[in-house]
């Protein structure tokens, strides 16, 4: 994925396009709009406890992390954000992403999220701790990580990254998730819903973001 292109989505926010996969990192109908709907409104906002552990599959552009940071700053909840990425974007790509401007927030935080060390806990603020894992989910041991309260499953689509959308992947995540944890993803495919149910998540289809009729959300 070395030939990514910067594009602007319909809500004015940036995304990346991967010609080799013919895939965007976000919805072309709006990157920020999609991430807010799928991961913040349908996910993080549903949790009211003081301490929250987030596990994200696919760090990508760092948009979900930035939105979660802003949510934690607003609610004063303590967030530990764990994310995994095999193909980090470049500094040049980071510099072209316009999320801080679109969200009317400091670019320093966005840069700090991206410049933080891999495979090491970093303090982004008093309410936001970040642990970025450089690698792939299949070979990463999750057992030493704190139990997840919410899972942001933001991998590329099942037909683009089929190895990630498997029962064994979901089971691995399920085993390291706390009771009442939430699993949220933009995907609404029936096979994904059935496989998540098979490992133990109670799944539901809910309205998707603009441009997408439905999405999936589950609970342990």
N, C-alpha and C positions, 0 to 999 in steps of 0.2 A: 504493500500500500504506500508506495513512494511517490505516486503521481496524483496526490489529492489536490483538489481545486476548491478555492473559496467561492461560495455562492451566497446570495442574499435571499432569505425566505420571505414569504408574503407579509409577515409581521415586522419586517425590517431587520430581523436578527440574522446573524451569520450561521452558516453551516459549512461542512466539508462534503465534497463529492468524490467518490472513489471510482474512477472510470473502469478499473479492472473488475470491480464487482457490480458496476452499474448501480451503486447504492449511495444514498445520502446518510450522513450521521443523524439527521433529524428530519422531521416532516417539512416538506417544501411549503406547507401552508403556514408555517411559523415555528421556528426552533424553540424560542422561549415559551411560546404559547403551548406547544406540545409538552415540554418538560414540566412546566407548571401544572398542567392538567393531570398528566399521568403519574408523576412522582411526588409532587408537593401536595396538590389539592386532594387527589385520590389516595395518597399514601401518608406522607409525613404529617399533614394536618390532622389526620385521624388519631394520632398518638398524643396523649395528654400527660404522660409521665415526665418526671423531671430529667431523667437520664435516658438517652436513646442511642442505640448502636445501629448504624446504617451499613449495609453491605451492598455495594454497587458492582454489577457485572458490566464492565465497559466504561472506563473513565473518560475516554474520548476527548472531547473539547473542554471538559471540566465544567460544563454548564450546570449539570445536576448538583455538583459539589458547591458551586457558587450560590445557587438558589437555596440549597440546604443551609449554607452559612448564613445567608440573609434571614432565613426563617428562624434559625437559632438565635440570632442577634435580636430579633423582634420578640420572640416568646421567652427568652432567657432560659430555654432548655439547654441542657448539656449534651452535645452531640459528639459521638465518636464516629467518624466517617471512614470506613474501610472500602477501598476501591481497587479493582484489578484491571490491568491493561497490558496487552502484549505488544501493541504497536503505538507507542507514544507519539503525539504530534510534535512538530519541530517548533523551535523558538520563533522562527519566521511566521509560522502558521498562527501561533498564539498571539503574536503582535497584530495580526489582521482581524482577529475576532472582536466583535463590537459589543459583547454582552454587558460590560460595565457601563458603557454609554447608554445602551438601551434600557438598562435597569436603574440608571441614575445613581450609580454607586462608584466607589473608589476603584480605580484600576489596580491599585497596589495590592488589594486582597486577591484579586484574580491572578496577578503575577505571583503572589506568594504561594497560592495553591499549586500553581504549576512548577514553581522553582523549588518546592519542598523536596527533600530527599526521598528516594524510593526505598521501600522496605524498612521504614523507620518512622516511629510516631513523631509528628510535628505539631506544635501548638500554633494554630492560625489566630486564635483569640481565646479569651477566657472561657467561651462557651463552645468552641469548635476545635476538636483534635482530629488530625488527618493521618491516615496510614495508607500510602499508595503501594500496591504490590505490582512489581514488574514481572510479568509472566503470564501463563495461561491457567485457566481455572482447573483443567483436568489434572494437572500435575502439582497443584498447590494444595498443601495440607491446611485445612481450616480449623483443625482441632485446638490449636493454641490461641485462636482469636476469641474475643468475648462473644457470647451468644448474640445473634442478630435480632433486633426488634423489627426491622423492616428491610426488605430486599428490593433494590431497584434493578430489575433484570432488563438491561438496556443493550444487549448484544445486537449485532446486525440480524436481519430477518432470518428465519429458519432455513430458507432456501439458499442463503448466503453463508451462514455459519452453522450448518447442520449438527456438527459435533457438540455444540454447546446446548442445543435444544433437545436434550436426551433425559430419560428418566434417571439415569445414574447421576447426572449433573444436579437435577432437582433434589434427589435424595441426599446428596452430599450437603447441599445448602440446608435442607430441612433438618438434618441431624444437628446442625450447628445454629439452629434458630430457637429462640425462646418461645414459650407458650404464648399464644395470642399475637405472634409476629405476623406482619403483613407482607405478602408477596405481590408486587405490582409490576406490570409490563404493558407496553403499547400493543403487544400482539394479542390477537383474538382467535387464533386458529383452534379448531376443535381438538386436534391431536395434542396440542400443547396443554389445553385445559384438562383433557383426560389423563395425560401423563402426570400432571401436577396433582390431580386428585388421587392417582394411583399411589403416590408416595406419601400422601397424608394431608395435603392442603385442601381446605374446603374452598372451592372456587366459585366465582360469580362473574358474569359478564355485565359490565357497566358501560354507560355512554363514553365513547372515545373523544379525543380532541377534534377540533375542526378538521374536516377532510377524512375522518375515520369514524365509522359508525359505532364500533364497539372496541373495548379493551378488556383485559383480564385482571382481576384482583382476587387474591386468596388470603386465607388466614390459617395459621397452625392452631 
